[in-house]
Amino acid sequence: MHGWARTYIAKEVRNSRSKYLGTHLLRVLPRGVAGASIGGKAVEMVLISLGVAVITFGIGRSCISSPRCGAGAAGSYYVVRGLVLGSMSAQSVMRWVREHGLKWRLVRLPTTTATVRDAARALGVPPSNIVKTIVVVAGGKFYAVVLPGDRKLDLKKLEKIVGSKPRLANPREVLEATGYPVGGVPPVALPPHVTLIVDEELLKRDRVYGGGGEDGVLLEFSPRELVEVVKPVVAKVFR
């Protein structure tokens, strides 16, 4: 998707006065501007990445400029109704940290931190200093697995831990299950139905950076303190 389109959508989400996005959202964003084609699926995925659970999504028609509106004409617009789940995500994380008396901090950055590479580049640190929280589904239950950013999750090892075959949750499932978008899921302030699993390798590190609740925000925390406070499952889960 064109950068200007994503910037526009993000601005509309931030400016929403309600937790619910009405059907007016994106009505001023035509399907094609200056010859640029914007796919509906792309718009929906951007909304999910920004923390919006899309309730309805479709193409609205408006014939203000012309009595006849053809497909892709200036009168055809995206119409969205959704629930903003991630708009308070970073605040929820900071509230959790303060309630537990921890000296962790949130780092806000002027760029995306949706991937380990993005986060490492933004902070100027190696990928090994970044941790990722991967949400998986196994046996109808959700698990948030925290592991080093430069390692890959071993689903076979995880299966032995959870007792059933796991799969990666899709972006919509991640948002609906945790309240956070992919790339922003923190290791704390998660719903009680999400079980936390921490890779044992992280206990060797003093400070690391993980998801801070939303894109562009990272949580600097101590893995050992995380384990002491949350008491998650600790095991080796990477390959």
N, C-alpha and C positions, 0 to 999 in steps of 0.2 A: 504494500500500500504506500501511496505517496506520503512523504513526511508531513506535508501541510495538512493532509486529511487526518492523520493520527493526532497531530497537535490540536486540530480543531475539536475532535471528539473528546480528547482529554480535557480541554477547556470547558466544554459543555458539561461534562461529568462533574468537574470541580465546582462549577457555578450553579449546579442544581441546588435549589433551596429545600428540597425534600429528599427523604431517603428513597423515595420512589421517583423514577424518571417517567414523566408523562409522555404521551404520544407526540407531543410537540418536539421532542428531541430530534435533532438532525433534519428537521423539515427545511432548514435553510441550507442543507448540504445536498445539492443535486447529485444524481448518479454519475454525471459526467460534467466536469468543469474544464474549460480550455482543452477539450479533447482528451482529458484524462478519464479513463474508465476505472471505477471503483466497485469491486465485487461485493455483493452482499455478505458472503461468508467472511471476507476480510474485515468488514466493518464489525461483524458480530464477534470475531476473535479478538479484535482490538478492545471492544467493550469488556469482554471476559478478562483480558489481561489487565484492565484498569479496575477490576473489582466489581463489575456489574453482572448480576445473574439475569440473563435475558429472559423475560417472560414471554414476550411476543416480538416478532420481527417480521417486517414485510415492506412492501413498496407502496407508498402513498401516492395518490395522483392529485395534482392541482392544476387547473387550467386557467390560472389567473392571466398569464401572458398570451394565451392562445385558446380559442374555443376547441381546438383539437390537440391533444398531447400524444405524441408518438413515444414509443419505448426509448428511454434514454434522453428524452427531451428535457428542456429546462424545467418543465413542470412535474417531473417525476422525482420523488424523494423517498429516502429511507425513513420508515416510521418504527420507532422502538419503544417498548415499554419494559422496564426492568427494575430490579431491586438493587440498590447500591449496597453491596456487602462490605466492600473494602474501603469505603470513604473514611472510616474511623480506625482503620487497622493499626497504623503506627501509634496512635494514641492509646489503643488497647494494650499494645506491647509495653509501652512506657509505663502505663498504669500498673501492669502486672509486675514490672521490675521494681517500682517504688513500693508496692504493697509487700513485697518480699525482702525489702531492705537491702537490695543488691546495688553495687556501684558499677553497674553496666551503663552503657550509653548508646543512644541512637545517633547514627551519622547520616546526615542528609547530603546527598550529592546532586549536582546539576545535570546528571546524565543517567541513562538507564543502568540498572544493576540486575537485569532479568536473568543473566547467565553468569556463571563463575568467571568467565573471561572478562565480561563487562565490569563486574564488581572489582576484580583484581586490577584491571587497567585504571578504573576510576580512583582507587585507593593508592595505586602505585606499589602494590605488594604482590608477591608470588601467589598463584592459584592455591597453593597448599595452605595459605592463611585464611582462605575462604571455606566455609562449610555450606553444604546444600541440604535442604530438607525436602526429601522426595516423598510424595504421598502415594501409597499403594492400597489396593483393595484385595482382601483375601478372606474367603469364607463369609462374605457379606459384611465384613468389618473394615474400618479404615485405620491405617497405620501411617505415622509420619516418621520417616527414617532419616536421621541426621548423620552425615558422613563427610569425610574430607572432600573438598571441591575437586581435587585432582585424582579422585578415585571413582570407580564405577560400581554401582550397586550389583551385588551378586544375588539374583532372584532365587537360585537354588539353595544358598545358605539361608536366605530369609524364609524360604518355605519350611525348613527344618525348625525355625524359631517360632513361626506363627501357626504351624500345623496344617496349612492348606496352601494350595498353589496361588501365589500372588501375581498381580498384574499392576502396571502403572496406571494410576487414575488419570483420566483425561482432564483438560483444563476446566471444563464445566463441573466435573465431580470434585475437583480440588477446591474450587470456589464455594460450592454448595456445602461441602463437608467441613471445611475449615473456616470459611469466611474470608480467606485470603487468596489473592491471585497467584498463579504459577510464577515462580521467581521471587515472590515476596513472602512466602510462608515462613514464619519464625519458628524457633524450637520451643517457644513458650506461648502462653495465652491461647492455647488451643481448646476446642470444645472437649468435654469429658468423654465423648464417644470415640475420640481419636487417640489411639495408643502411641506413645512416643518410644522410639527405639534409637539408641545412640551407639555409634560405632566405638568400640573400646580404644581405638587408636587415638581418638580425640582427647582422651584423658591425659595424654602425654604433653598436651599443649596448654600454655598459660592463658593465652587470649586468642580468639578467632573472631571472624566476622560472618554473620549469617543473615538470613532474611529479616527485615525489620517491619514486615507487615504490608509493604507496598513497594512498587518499583521506585528506585531512587533513594531508598532508605535501608540502611544496614544496621544490624544490632551487633555491637562489640560485647562479647561475653566470655566468661570462664566456663569451659566444659565441665570442670570438676564441680564448680558451684551449681551448675545446671543439674548434674546428677544428684548432688546432695539435696537440692530443693525439690525437684520434680520426681526423683526416684523412678526413672524410666527403665526399660529393659536395656541392658548393656551387653553387647555381643559384637563379634566381628562379622560385618555384613558386606564388605567390599571385596573386589577381586583385583 
